[in-house]
Amino acid sequence: MSTTLAFLGQFGDAMEFIFKERESVGGGVQVGGLGEIGDLGWTHLKVSLAAMLVACAVSIPIGLYLGHKGRGEFLAISVSNVGRAVPAVVLLFFFLAYVGNGFRNVALVLILLAIPPILTNTYVGTRQVDREIVDAARGMGMSGAQIVRSVRLPLAMPTIFAGIRTSTVSVLATATIGPYANLQTLGEPILSPQTYGFAGGLGAAIVVAFMTLVADAGIGLTQQAVTPKGIKLAEGPRRQRARLALPTRRREAAT
C-alpha cells in the first residue's frame, strides 16, 4: 500500500485497488486499476441505463393513462408490492432458463425492479392534480390527450422524477448481481473475493456508492428543474408555516 493511503487502513487499500493494478489473491493475474474498474463500471452503467430507459418508456405512459382515466389503482399498488416482494437474484436465476446468460438477462431483471416505483409515482402524481384545474382545461376545449400532455404531466413531473430517482438508485445497486449471469459489472470484485480480495470488493463497492450518489444528486437537480414554478411558489409559504408551527408543537408536547 502506498504511504499516502496507508494511514487509511482497509479503506486506503481499497482506494489504491481502484487506481493501481495489483496481483490477484491466487497470484499470476493482475487485477484492479483504472483500466479494469473503468471497463466494469462502463458495463455497469450501460445495463443500468438501458434498464431505466425501458422502464420509463413502459411505466410513464401506463401510469399517465391509468391516472387520467381514474382507474387501475389496484394494478399500480399490486405491481409495486410484487416488485418489492420478489428478490432480484431469484428473478435472475429464473430467467437463466428462458433468456440465458448475459446482458439481456440482467437488463430484464433490472427493468422489472425499476418499473414499480415509476409506475406507482406516475399514477399517484397524475391523480393528485387538482380536479378543478383539469375541469378548467376541459372547459377550454382541450381533448383528453391534450390535458394529459399539457396539464397532468407537467404537474406530475416532480412525483414522477421521485420514482425515477428511487428506481435509479435501486438499479445501480442491484446491477452488482451481473456476474451471476456472466455479465462483468462492478459486482465482479465484490462477488469474487478469492480473486480480488477484500480490498477489491470494498473498492468496487465504493465506486458503486459513488455512482449512486452522483446519479441521485443529478436526478434530484433535474427534479427541481422540471418542477413547475407555481408548485415551487406554493411550497415556499407551506414550508414557512411548518417551521413557524414547529416551536408551538414542541411547547404543547412539553406541557
NUKELO-603676 format. One record per residue: z, y, x of N, C-alpha, C in turn; residue in one letter. Coordinates in steps of 0.02 Angstrom, whole numbers, padded with zeros to 5 digits, always signed. Layout:
N
ZYXZYXZYXa...
This chain:
255
+00000-00060+00042+00000+00000+00000+00000+00062+00044m-00038+00112+00026-00041+00173+00066+00025+00210+00064s+00039+00248+00117+00102+00284+00122+00110+00333+00065t+00055+00363+00043+00058+00414-00010+00085+00385-00075t+00067+00322-00091+00087+00292-00154+00145+00243-00148l+00168+00231-00086+00220+00180-00075+00284+00196-00113a+00301+00261-00116+00364+00280-00148+00363+00268-00223f+00305+00257-00253+00300+00245-00325+00309+00172-00342l+00316+00129-00293+00328+00058-00305+00270+00024-00339g+00284-00015-00392+00232-00053-00426+00180-00008-00458q+00202+00049-00484+00154+00096-00514+00106+00122-00461f+00132+00138-00403+00089+00160-00349+00041+00106-00326g+00065+00044-00325+00022-00012-00307-00035-00020-00357d-00018-00010-00421-00069-00015-00474-00120+00042-00467a-00097+00102-00451-00143+00158-00442-00189+00146-00383m-00162+00117-00330-00203+00101-00272-00256+00049-00290e-00238+00001-00333-00286-00050-00355-00346-00018-00389f-00333+00035-00428-00387+00069-00465-00438+00099-00417i-00414+00127-00362-00458+00166-00317-00481+00129-00254f-00447+00074-00238-00462+00041-00175-00466-00034-00183k-00519-00064-00156-00527-00136-00160-00473-00171-00118e-00458-00233-00139-00411-00274-00102-00430-00347-00111r-00399-00390-00071-00413-00461-00077-00377-00489-00138e-00409-00535-00173-00379-00565-00232-00317-00606-00213s-00277-00624-00264-00216-00661-00252-00231-00728-00217v-00284-00761-00239-00303-00825-00210-00340-00819-00144g-00363-00759-00129-00399-00747-00066-00473-00761-00073g-00511-00733-00027-00583-00747-00024-00626-00702-00067g-00596-00661-00111-00635-00618-00156-00604-00548-00155v-00647-00497-00153-00623-00428-00158-00620-00407-00231q-00564-00379-00252-00556-00357-00321-00531-00285-00322v-00538-00254-00380-00513-00186-00388-00561-00134-00359g-00536-00074-00355-00576-00018-00330-00616+00015-00386g-00641+00074-00372-00677+00112-00423-00740+00076-00447l-00771+00037-00402-00833+00002-00421-00820-00047-00478g-00773-00092-00468-00759-00143-00520-00727-00112-00581e-00678-00068-00571-00645-00036-00627-00695+00005-00668i-00742+00038-00633-00793+00077-00668-00838+00033-00710g-00859-00025-00683-00902-00071-00721-00865-00099-00782d-00803-00120-00771-00763-00147-00827-00750-00094-00879l-00736-00033-00856-00723+00022-00902-00784+00040-00943g-00843+00038-00911-00905+00055-00947-00919+00005-01002w-00911-00060-00987-00920-00111-01038-00869-00102-01094t-00808-00087-01075-00754-00075-01123-00772-00018-01171h-00798+00037-01142-00818+00094-01183-00877+00078-01227l-00926+00042-01201-00987+00026-01240-00970-00014-01302k-00931-00067-01294-00916-00109-01352-00872-00072-01401v-00827-00029-01376-00784+00010-01421-00824+00061-01459s-00869+00096-01424-00910+00147-01457-00957+00116-01509l-00987+00059-01491-01032+00025-01539-00994+00006-01602a-00933-00021-01592-00893-00041-01650-00875+00018-01694a-00857+00074-01663-00838+00134-01701-00897+00163-01739m-00956+00165-01708-01015+00191-01742-01032+00150-01803l-01032+00084-01796-01047+00041-01853-00994+00047-01907v-00930+00048-01886-00875+00053-01934-00880+00118-01975a-00896+00173-01941-00903+00237-01977-00963+00236-02024c-01018+00207-02000-01079+00203-02041-01068+00162-02104a-01025+00112-02101-01011+00069-02158-00957+00099-02203v-00902+00122-02172-00842+00141-02210-00848+00208-02246s-00876+00258-02212-00877+00325-02241-00919+00329-02304i-00981+00304-02305-01019+00306-02368-00985+00268-02425p-00957+00209-02410-00923+00170-02462-00862+00207-02488i-00823+00235-02441-00763+00272-02461-00780+00334-02502g-00833+00369-02483-00854+00428-02522-00877+00409-02592l-00915+00354-02597-00940+00332-02662-00882+00312-02707y-00837+00270-02681-00780+00247-02722-00735+00305-02741l-00723+00351-02694-00680+00407-02709-00711+00454-02760g-00776+00465-02755-00810+00510-02802-00812+00479-02872h-00823+00414-02876-00826+00381-02941-00757+00369-02971k-00705+00375-02930-00638+00365-02956-00621+00293-02969g-00654+00248-02934-00638+00177-02942-00636+00145-02872r-00610+00086-02870-00609+00050-02806-00545+00058-02766g-00492+00086-02798-00429+00094-02762-00402+00027-02739e-00407-00023-02783-00383-00090-02765-00422-00117-02705f-00487-00106-02704-00529-00130-02649-00508-00096-02583l-00499-00030-02586-00482+00007-02525-00415-00016-02497a-00366-00025-02541-00299-00046-02520-00301-00118-02494i-00338-00161-02529-00343-00231-02508-00376-00239-02440s-00430-00202-02429-00464-00204-02364-00417-00181-02309v-00378-00129-02323-00332-00103-02274-00278-00154-02257s-00251-00187-02309-00198-00236-02298-00224-00297-02260n-00284-00321-02278-00313-00379-02244-00327-00362-02171v-00353-00302-02159-00368-00281-02091-00306-00279-02047g-00249-00263-02076-00187-00261-02037-00156-00330-02030r-00171-00375-02076-00137-00439-02077-00168-00490-02029a-00234-00487-02019-00268-00538-01979-00271-00515-01906v-00241-00553-01860-00243-00534-01789-00314-00535-01761p-00328-00489-01716-00395-00484-01687-00413-00546-01648a-00365-00575-01613-00379-00635-01573-00399-00694-01617v-00369-00699-01676-00387-00752-01723-00459-00744-01744v-00479-00683-01761-00549-00671-01780-00596-00686-01723l-00576-00668-01663-00618-00680-01604-00634-00754-01596l-00584-00796-01600-00595-00867-01591-00631-00897-01652f-00620-00869-01710-00655-00892-01771-00730-00880-01764f-00748-00820-01739-00819-00803-01732-00853-00839-01674f-00814-00868-01629-00844-00906-01574-00889-00962-01601l-00869-00991-01658-00907-01047-01686-00972-01024-01718a-00975-00960-01739-01034-00937-01777-01075-00885-01739y-01043-00845-01698-01078-00792-01663-01086-00809-01588v-01039-00847-01562-01042-00864-01491-01005-00814-01449g-01012-00822-01383-00979-00777-01336-01017-00712-01329n-00984-00663-01298-01018-00603-01277-01005-00541-01319g-01050-00493-01310-01043-00426-01338-01038-00427-01414f-01082-00464-01448-01084-00463-01521-01019-00489-01552r-00991-00540-01522-00929-00568-01548-00873-00516-01546n-00863-00487-01487-00809-00438-01479-00822-00377-01523v-00885-00354-01525-00901-00295-01566-00887-00308-01640a-00903-00368-01664-00891-00385-01734-00816-00383-01750l-00776-00411-01705-00703-00410-01715-00677-00338-01717v-00701-00296-01672-00679-00227-01669-00703-00187-01730l-00762-00203-01755-00787-00170-01816-00740-00185-01874i-00723-00249-01882-00678-00268-01937-00609-00237-01929l-00588-00226-01867-00524-00193-01854-00527-00119-01870l-00585-00088-01858-00592-00016-01866-00605+00006-01938a-00634-00038-01978-00654-00018-02046-00595+00001-02091i-00541-00037-02096-00488-00021-02144-00460+00050-02141p-00439+00076-02083-00413+00145-02084-00464+00197-02105p-00527+00188-02083-00579+00237-02100-00595+00234-02174i-00603+00174-02200-00619+00166-02271-00563+00193-02315l-00501+00176-02299-00444+00198-02339-00437+00274-02336t-00442+00303-02277-00434+00376-02271-00491+00413-02304n-00552+00386-02301-00609+00418-02334-00598+00418-02409t-00576+00362-02436-00563+00357-02508-00508+00405-02528y-00452+00405-02491-00396+00448-02508-00415+00521-02502v-00449+00539-02448-00469+00608-02438-00516+00633-02493g-00561+00589-02515-00607+00608-02568-00571+00616-02635t-00524+00572-02650-00488+00576-02713-00440+00635-02715r-00418+00660-02657-00369+00714-02655-00400+00783-02665q-00466+00786-02666-00499+00850-02679-00480+00874-02749v-00460+00937-02754-00438+00966-02818-00491+00956-02872d-00468+00929-02928-00514+00916-02984-00547+00980-03009r-00511+01036-03007-00539+01099-03031-00598+01121-02987e-00593+01108-02923-00648+01126-02877-00710+01085-02894i-00700+01020-02907-00756+00976-02924-00787+00998-02991v-00744+01014-03040-00770+01036-03105-00809+01102-03099d-00785+01146-03055-00820+01210-03045-00888+01198-03014a-00892+01151-02966-00956+01135-02935-01003+01104-02986a-00976+01061-03028-01018+01030-03080-01042+01082-03130r-00999+01132-03145-01018+01185-03191-01072+01230-03162g-01077+01231-03097-01130+01271-03064-01196+01233-03063m-01197+01172-03090-01259+01134-03094-01270+01086-03036g-01220+01075-02995-01227+01028-02940-01230+00956-02965m-01272+00917-02934-01276+00846-02950-01218+00809-02916s-01210+00745-02933-01157+00705-02902-01164+00702-02827g-01225+00691-02804-01237+00687-02731-01222+00753-02697a-01240+00809-02729-01227+00874-02700-01152+00889-02697q-01116+00867-02748-01043+00877-02748-01011+00838-02691i-01034+00776-02681-01006+00735-02627-01022+00767-02560v-01084+00788-02551-01106+00815-02486-01077+00884-02472r-01074+00927-02522-01055+00997-02510-00983+01014-02527s-00950+00971-02566-00882+00987-02588-00832+00934-02563v-00841+00873-02584-00792+00821-02568-00789+00805-02494r-00848+00796-02463-00849+00776-02392-00817+00829-02347l-00836+00893-02352-00804+00943-02308-00729+00946-02317p-00705+00942-02379-00633+00947-02391-00596+00884-02370l-00632+00828-02369-00600+00765-02349-00604+00752-02274a-00641+00794-02237-00652+00781-02166-00588+00774-02125m-00537+00816-02135-00476+00806-02095-00445+00737-02105p-00444+00713-02167-00415+00647-02180-00459+00592-02152t-00525+00601-02158-00572+00551-02130-00563+00546-02054i-00558+00603-02021-00551+00603-01949-00483+00574-01928f-00433+00581-01970-00369+00548-01954-00377+00472-01953a-00418+00446-01999-00432+00374-01999-00473+00354-01939g-00523+00394-01921-00564+00380-01861-00520+00381-01799i-00474+00427-01797-00428+00432-01739-00386+00369-01732r-00358+00346-01788-00318+00285-01787-00359+00225-01765t-00419+00219-01793-00462+00162-01777-00483+00163-01703s-00499+00222-01678-00521+00227-01608-00467+00203-01560t-00406+00224-01572-00350+00203-01529-00342+00127-01532v-00345+00099-01593-00338+00027-01601-00394-00012-01567s-00455+00013-01575-00514-00021-01546-00511-00020-01470v-00496+00038-01441-00493+00042-01368-00439-00004-01340l-00383-00008-01374-00329-00052-01350-00347-00126-01360a-00380-00142-01415-00394-00212-01431-00454-00239-01392t-00497-00196-01367-00555-00218-01329-00536-00257-01266a-00472-00255-01249-00448-00293-01191-00453-00368-01202t-00464-00390-01264-00470-00462-01277-00540-00487-01260i-00585-00443-01238-00653-00461-01223-00663-00522-01179g-00624-00530-01125-00633-00588-01082-00625-00655-01117p-00588-00658-01172-00582-00720-01210-00651-00743-01237y-00696-00694-01247-00763-00710-01271-00815-00699-01216a-00793-00701-01154-00837-00696-01096-00870-00627-01091n-00835-00575-01114-00858-00506-01106-00809-00472-01059l-00833-00451-01002-00789-00424-00950-00772-00351-00963q-00717-00340-00998-00691-00273-01010-00631-00262-00965t-00594-00209-00977-00534-00195-00937-00479-00245-00950l-00490-00290-00998-00442-00343-01009-00445-00397-00955g-00498-00398-00916-00506-00449-00864-00448-00449-00814e-00430-00393-00783-00373-00394-00738-00307-00408-00774p-00302-00387-00837-00240-00397-00874-00229-00471-00891i-00284-00505-00908-00279-00575-00930-00288-00624-00873l-00300-00600-00812-00311-00645-00755-00264-00628-00698s-00198-00634-00708-00152-00616-00654-00158-00662-00593p-00184-00723-00604-00191-00769-00548-00244-00745-00498q-00287-00700-00520-00338-00671-00476-00322-00600-00456t-00301-00559-00504-00291-00488-00491-00219-00469-00475y-00173-00514-00492-00103-00499-00479-00074-00449-00529g-00009-00435-00521+00024-00388-00567-00005-00318-00560f-00020-00298-00499-00047-00231-00488-00113-00221-00523a-00155-00273-00523-00220-00269-00558-00211-00261-00633g-00166-00301-00662-00154-00296-00734-00126-00228-00753g-00077-00205-00714-00048-00139-00729-00099-00083-00718l-00140-00089-00666-00190-00039-00654-00240-00034-00711g-00264-00091-00735-00310-00091-00792-00277-00063-00855a-00214-00080-00865-00177-00054-00923-00171+00022-00919a-00161+00048-00859-00156+00121-00851-00223+00154-00869i-00278+00123-00849-00344+00151-00865-00356+00149-00940v-00338+00093-00972-00346+00088-01045-00304+00141-01080v-00242+00150-01058-00199+00201-01088-00227+00270-01079a-00255+00284-01020-00285+00350-01007-00345+00361-01053f-00388+00311-01059-00446+00316-01103-00425+00329-01175m-00373+00294-01196-00348+00301-01265-00321+00372-01277t-00283+00397-01229-00255+00465-01236-00310+00518-01238l-00360+00510-01196-00416+00558-01194-00455+00556-01260v-00469+00495-01285-00505+00488-01348-00464+00517-01406a-00399+00504-01406-00356+00529-01459-00354+00606-01459d-00349+00635-01399-00348+00708-01394-00415+00738-01414a-00470+00706-01393-00536+00731-01410-00550+00729-01484g-00531+00674-01516-00542+00669-01589-00495+00717-01625i-00435+00727-01598-00389+00774-01629-00417+00845-01628g-00448+00865-01573-00479+00931-01569-00538+00936-01617l-00577+00882-01622-00633+00881-01669-00608+00886-01741t-00553+00852-01754-00523+00854-01821-00504+00925-01840q-00476+00962-01791-00458+01032-01804-00521+01074-01815q-00573+01059-01777-00634+01099-01781-00670+01090-01848a-00667+01029-01876-00704+01016-01938-00662+01031-02000v-00598+01048-01990-00556+01066-02047-00578+01133-02075t-00596+01136-02140-00618+01199-02169-00566+01254-02160p-00590+01315-02149-00545+01371-02135-00496+01382-02192k-00517+01371-02254-00473+01380-02311-00413+01334-02309g-00423+01272-02286-00367+01225-02281-00319+01246-02226i-00346+01271-02170-00303+01295-02116-00261+01354-02139k-00292+01400-02177-00256+01459-02201-00201+01439-02251l-00215+01387-02291-00166+01364-02340-00108+01328-02306a-00122+01294-02250-00069+01256-02215-00020+01302-02180e-00044+01362-02160+00000+01408-02124+00061+01428-02164g+00053+01457-02224+00112+01475-02265+00155+01414-02283p+00122+01355-02294+00160+01296-02312+00207+01275-02255r+00182+01278-02194+00224+01261-02136+00279+01312-02126r+00263+01376-02139+00312+01429-02132+00369+01419-02181q+00353+01401-02244+00404+01388-02294+00447+01329-02275r+00414+01278-02246+00452+01218-02225+00501+01236-02169a+00481+01279-02122+00526+01299-02068+00584+01340-02094r+00570+01384-02143+00623+01425-02171+00672+01384-02212l+00647+01331-02244+00690+01290-02286+00733+01242-02245a+00714+01228-02183+00750+01179-02143+00822+01198-02129l+00838+01261-02108+00908+01279-02097+00950+01273-02160p+00921+01291-02218+00957+01285-02281+00975+01213-02296t+00928+01167-02285+00941+01097-02297+00995+01071-02251r+00995+01094-02188+01046+01072-02141+01115+01096-02163r+01119+01158-02187+01184+01183-02210+01208+01145-02270r+01162+01129-02316+01181+01091-02375+01205+01021-02356e+01172+00991-02307+01192+00924-02285+01260+00926-02252a+01275+00982-02216+01339+00987-02181+01396+00995-02230a+01382+01028-02287+01435+01037-02337+01442+00977-02382t
